Amino acid sequence: MLGVPVAYATSLIVLGLGAAAVLAGRRAASIISITVSAIITLLANGDAVCRSWLAVVNAPVCMGLDTVSKLFAALSALVAITVIVYAGRAGVTCRGGEAVFEIVVTAIHASVIGLVYAYSLPLFYVFWELVLIVSTVLVWLWSPRRAPEFFIYMHAGSLLLLVAVGALLAANAPVFGGNVVDASLSTIALPLALIAFAIKLGVFPFHTWLPRTYTSVPPFAAGLLAGVVTSIGAYGMYRFTTGFHWPHQTTAMLEAAMWLGITSAIVGALRALSANRLGFIASYSSIGHSGIIYAGLAAGHPLAAAGGVLAALAHGIVKPLFFLVAGVLEKQSGSDDIRSMGVFARSMPVTAFAAFVAAMSLAGAPPFAMFPGELLIVLGVGRVYGIAAVAALALAVLSSAAYALRFWLRVFWHPSVTVPRTLPSEAPSRLLVPLLILAAAAIALGVLPGPIVDSIVSLIR
């Protein structure tokens, strides 16, 4: 087993070498370096390690890993690798070409690796900002007009988080791990942090950046943003809501955040239900499921928090799958409007299967990825807030099922509009392999969530 500092340094060095090799023309180096860094992180073990940084304000630099850290590192690697493989076959037409794109993806993964190792607030914030900066570069590669808007939205959230971090440092709570937060400072730190995470997750009404950004980049880049960058918002919220002992004065804030998440879940699902373009269906779907995750993490119950983490992992797998399916459909049919599609299952059976897994996961159907997390969220929220909250969550889940079924039936089964005279052919195997990998991961998470849930609940309790 590798110690945490050694694993941390080795992972970043490997990723740096991988990026340099890609720049030198070794295209497979990014996939190899991302894989190796994830394996190193998964094998790392040991207690958190702290070093003094700004002792005058009690701001140490601490590194540590637990089960949740490793799960998000693995998620980042899975999504990054599948997106790189898909993009290599689909064609990368951004500024700098495929090599620059792979370097940016590797840099995003490196920033996420740094973030999951961060066990103290200063280090966490540094890598939180690095994820934002590199993600902005990713958006800029295709959309220089949208990149500044994306950065302004995300950086506004980061500034709120910075104030929250400052309040926690003032409360002598510099590290994750059960510090008791002063009551007066908690009324500053927690609401600002919750707003920051709502912005990162794209929770209503802080969601307006999300559909514009996701539809301004190719589907595989949007899948990376949804699967890795947005999911990091859930990781950060988990750390803040469970990593400190918040006083009872914050109960009303967390309840308000829980209801905000449920509202976002309903609004996002209804907007996805009314959308006809694949990119907007996927984008508003992300807003909806981010709301469910947000509600679970704000509920203040171990089951709901564990469900929030599990749903975030499922979101990180299923949303890239949905975007990659959308990319295949657009590439093969020449359209992103589901009203011009129909009975594609006849000519695209593999894509239809991958889309079915994505749709059933988004619908919250067992045994697919979103079901276990959503079930735990409903149980946890119900135990704290009662039948009204459960009924609202049920409405959100049913609305999600409605748009997911509408998408799959309209595209792959009997259409309600004219069937295209010539059905599109199945996509090449190199485009299909990433879809099948993500579909397999979605099924595995839905079938075998037990060990993950047990580990998360034990950490929270």
Residue pairs with C-beta under 8 A, 6 or more apart in sequence:
1 43
1 44
1 45
1 46
2 10
2 40
2 43
2 44
2 45
2 46
3 44
3 45
3 46
3 49
4 44
4 45
4 46
4 47
4 48
4 49
4 63
4 64
4 65
4 117
5 49
5 63
6 44
7 40
7 41
7 43
7 44
7 65
7 117
8 44
8 63
8 113
8 114
8 117
10 40
11 37
11 40
11 41
11 110
11 113
12 37
12 110
12 113
12 114
14 33
14 36
14 37
14 40
15 33
15 34
15 37
15 106
15 107
15 109
15 110
15 113
16 110
17 29
17 33
18 29
18 30
18 32
18 33
18 34
18 106
19 29
19 30
19 33
19 102
19 103
19 106
19 107
19 110
21 29
21 30
21 33
22 29
22 30
22 99
22 102
22 103
22 106
23 99
23 103
25 99
27 88
27 98
27 99
27 102
30 84
30 102
30 103
30 105
30 106
31 81
31 84
31 85
33 106
34 77
34 80
34 81
34 84
34 105
34 106
34 109
35 77
35 81
37 77
37 109
37 110
37 113
38 73
38 74
38 76
38 77
41 65
41 69
41 70
41 73
41 74
41 113
41 116
41 117
42 70
42 73
42 74
44 65
45 65
47 64
48 62
48 63
48 64
48 119
48 175
48 177
49 62
49 63
49 64
50 60
50 61
50 62
50 63
50 119
50 120
50 175
51 60
51 61
51 62
52 60
52 61
53 59
53 60
53 61
53 122
54 122
57 169
57 170
58 169
58 172
58 174
59 120
59 121
59 122
59 169
59 174
60 120
60 122
60 174
60 175
61 120
61 122
61 123
62 118
62 119
62 120
62 123
62 174
62 175
63 117
63 118
63 119
63 123
64 117
64 119
64 176
65 116
65 117
66 459
67 452
67 455
67 456
67 459
68 235
68 238
68 309
68 455
68 456
68 459
69 116
69 117
70 116
71 309
71 313
71 452
72 112
72 116
72 231
72 232
72 235
72 313
72 316
73 112
73 113
73 116
75 227
75 228
75 231
75 313
75 316
75 317
76 108
76 109
76 112
76 113
76 228
77 109
78 317
78 437
78 438
78 441
79 223
79 224
79 227
79 228
79 316
79 317
79 320
80 105
80 106
80 108
80 109
80 224
80 228
82 320
82 324
82 434
82 437
82 438
83 105
83 220
83 221
83 223
83 224
83 227
83 320
83 324
83 434
84 102
84 105
85 430
85 433
85 434
86 220
86 324
86 327
86 430
86 431
86 434
86 435
87 98
87 101
87 218
87 220
87 221
88 98
88 430
89 428
89 430
89 431
90 218
90 220
90 327
90 331
90 431
92 98
92 101
94 100
94 101
94 141
94 142
95 140
95 141
95 142
96 141
100 141
101 141
104 134
104 137
104 138
104 141
105 138
105 224
107 134
107 137
108 131
108 134
108 135
108 138
108 224
108 228
108 229
109 228
111 127
111 130
111 131
111 134
112 127
112 131
112 228
112 232
114 123
114 126
114 127
114 130
115 124
115 127
115 128
115 130
115 131
115 232
115 235
116 235
117 123
118 124
118 126
118 127
119 175
119 176
119 177
120 174
120 175
120 176
121 165
121 168
121 169
121 174
121 175
121 176
122 165
122 174
124 165
124 176
124 236
124 239
125 158
125 161
125 162
125 165
128 158
128 161
128 232
128 236
129 158
131 229
131 232
132 151
132 154
132 155
132 158
135 150
135 154
135 225
135 229
136 147
136 150
136 151
136 154
137 147
138 217
138 221
138 224
138 225
139 146
139 147
139 150
139 213
139 216
139 217
139 221
139 225
140 147
141 217
141 221
142 216
142 217
142 218
142 221
143 213
143 216
143 217
145 216
146 212
146 213
146 216
146 217
149 209
149 212
149 213
150 209
150 213
153 199
153 206
153 208
153 209
154 199
154 200
154 209
156 199
157 195
157 196
157 197
157 198
157 199
157 200
157 206
158 196
160 192
160 193
160 195
160 196
160 199
161 192
161 193
161 196
161 197
161 236
163 188
163 189
163 192
164 188
164 189
164 190
164 192
164 193
164 196
164 240
165 189
167 185
167 186
167 188
167 189
167 192
168 174
168 179
168 181
168 185
168 189
168 244
170 182
170 185
171 179
171 181
171 182
171 185
171 186
171 189
172 179
172 182
173 179
173 180
173 181
173 244
176 239
176 243
176 244
177 243
178 243
178 244
178 245
179 244
179 245
180 244
180 245
180 247
181 189
181 190
181 244
181 245
181 246
181 247
182 247
183 247
183 249
186 246
186 247
186 249
186 250
187 249
187 250
187 253
190 240
190 246
190 250
190 253
190 254
191 253
193 237
193 240
194 237
194 253
194 254
194 257
194 298
195 206
196 236
197 233
197 234
197 236
197 237
197 240
197 294
198 206
198 257
198 260
198 294
199 206
199 209
199 233
200 229
200 230
200 232
200 233
200 236
201 230
201 233
201 234
201 237
201 290
201 293
201 294
202 209
202 210
202 230
202 286
202 287
202 290
203 260
203 261
203 264
203 287
203 290
203 291
203 294
204 260
204 263
204 264
204 267
204 268
204 287
204 291
207 264
207 268
207 287
210 230
210 283
210 286
210 287
211 279
211 280
211 283
211 284
211 287
213 222
213 225
214 222
214 225
214 226
214 279
214 282
214 283
214 286
214 323
215 222
215 277
215 279
215 280
215 283
217 225
218 327
219 278
219 279
219 282
219 323
219 324
219 326
219 327
219 330
220 323
220 324
220 327
222 279
222 282
222 283
222 323
223 319
223 320
223 321
223 322
223 323
223 324
223 327
224 320
226 282
226 286
226 315
226 316
226 319
226 320
226 323
227 315
227 316
227 317
227 319
227 320
228 316
230 286
230 290
230 315
230 319
231 312
231 313
231 315
231 316
233 290
234 290
234 293
234 294
234 297
234 308
234 309
234 311
234 312
234 315
235 312
237 294
237 297
237 298
237 308
238 297
238 305
238 308
238 309
238 312
241 254
241 297
241 298
241 300
241 305
242 305
242 459
242 460
246 254
251 300
254 298
254 299
254 300
255 298
255 385
257 294
257 295
257 298
258 294
258 295
258 298
258 299
258 381
258 385
258 389
259 295
259 389
259 392
260 291
260 294
260 295
260 298
261 290
261 291
261 292
261 293
261 294
261 295
261 296
261 298
262 291
262 292
262 295
262 389
262 392
262 393
262 396
263 291
264 287
264 288
264 290
264 291
264 294
265 288
265 289
265 291
265 292
265 295
265 393
265 396
265 399
265 400
266 288
266 291
266 392
266 395
266 396
266 399
267 287
267 288
267 291
268 284
268 285
268 286
268 287
268 288
268 289
268 290
268 291
269 284
269 285
269 288
269 396
269 399
269 400
269 402
269 403
270 399
271 280
271 284
271 287
271 288
272 280
272 281
272 284
272 285
272 288
272 400
272 403
273 399
273 402
273 403
273 406
275 281
275 284
275 403
276 337
276 338
276 339
277 336
277 337
277 338
278 326
278 329
278 330
278 336
278 337
278 338
279 326
279 336
281 326
281 338
281 403
281 407
282 319
282 322
282 323
282 326
285 319
285 322
285 362
285 400
285 403
285 404
286 315
286 319
288 396
288 399
288 400
289 311
289 315
289 319
289 362
289 370
289 400
290 315
291 396
292 311
292 374
292 377
292 393
292 396
292 397
293 308
293 311
293 312
293 315
293 373
293 377
294 308
295 304
295 308
295 377
295 381
295 393
296 304
296 305
296 307
296 308
296 311
296 373
296 376
296 377
296 380
296 381
297 304
297 305
297 308
297 309
299 305
299 308
299 377
299 380
299 381
299 384
299 385
300 384
301 380
301 381
301 383
301 384
302 380
302 457
302 460
302 461
303 376
303 377
303 379
303 380
303 383
303 457
304 376
304 377
304 379
304 380
304 381
304 384
305 380
305 456
305 460
306 376
306 380
306 453
306 456
306 457
306 460
307 372
307 373
307 374
307 375
307 376
307 377
307 378
307 379
307 380
308 373
308 377
309 373
309 456
310 372
310 373
310 376
310 445
310 449
310 452
310 453
310 456
311 370
311 373
311 374
311 377
312 373
313 369
313 373
313 445
313 452
314 361
314 369
314 370
314 372
314 373
314 442
314 445
314 446
315 370
317 361
317 369
317 438
317 441
317 442
317 445
318 358
318 361
318 362
318 369
318 370
318 438
318 442
320 438
321 354
321 357
321 358
321 361
321 435
321 438
321 439
321 442
322 355
322 358
322 362
324 354
324 431
324 434
324 435
324 438
325 351
325 354
325 355
325 358
325 435
326 336
327 431
328 348
328 351
328 427
328 431
328 432
328 435
329 336
329 341
329 344
329 351
329 411
329 424
330 336
331 427
331 431
332 348
332 351
332 424
332 425
332 426
332 427
333 340
333 341
333 344
333 420
333 424
334 424
335 341
338 407
338 410
338 411
339 410
339 417
340 417
340 420
341 410
341 411
341 415
341 420
342 410
342 411
342 413
342 414
342 415
342 417
342 418
342 419
342 420
343 412
343 413
343 414
343 415
343 419
343 423
344 351
344 352
344 411
344 412
344 423
344 424
345 352
345 412
345 413
346 423
347 423
347 424
347 425
347 426
348 412
348 423
348 424
348 425
348 426
348 427
349 426
350 426
350 427
350 432
350 435
350 436
351 426
351 427
351 432
351 435
352 412
353 439
354 432
354 435
354 436
354 438
354 439
355 407
355 408
355 411
355 412
356 408
356 412
357 368
357 439
357 442
357 443
358 404
358 439
358 442
359 404
359 405
359 407
359 408
360 368
360 404
361 368
361 369
361 370
361 371
361 442
361 446
362 370
362 400
362 401
362 403
362 404
363 370
363 397
363 400
363 401
363 404
363 405
364 370
364 371
364 374
364 397
364 400
364 401
365 371
365 401
366 446
367 443
367 446
367 447
368 442
368 443
368 446
369 441
369 442
369 443
369 445
369 446
370 446
371 446
372 445
372 446
372 449
372 453
373 449
374 393
374 397
376 453
377 393
378 390
378 393
378 394
378 397
381 389
381 390
381 393
382 389
382 390
410 416
426 432
445 452
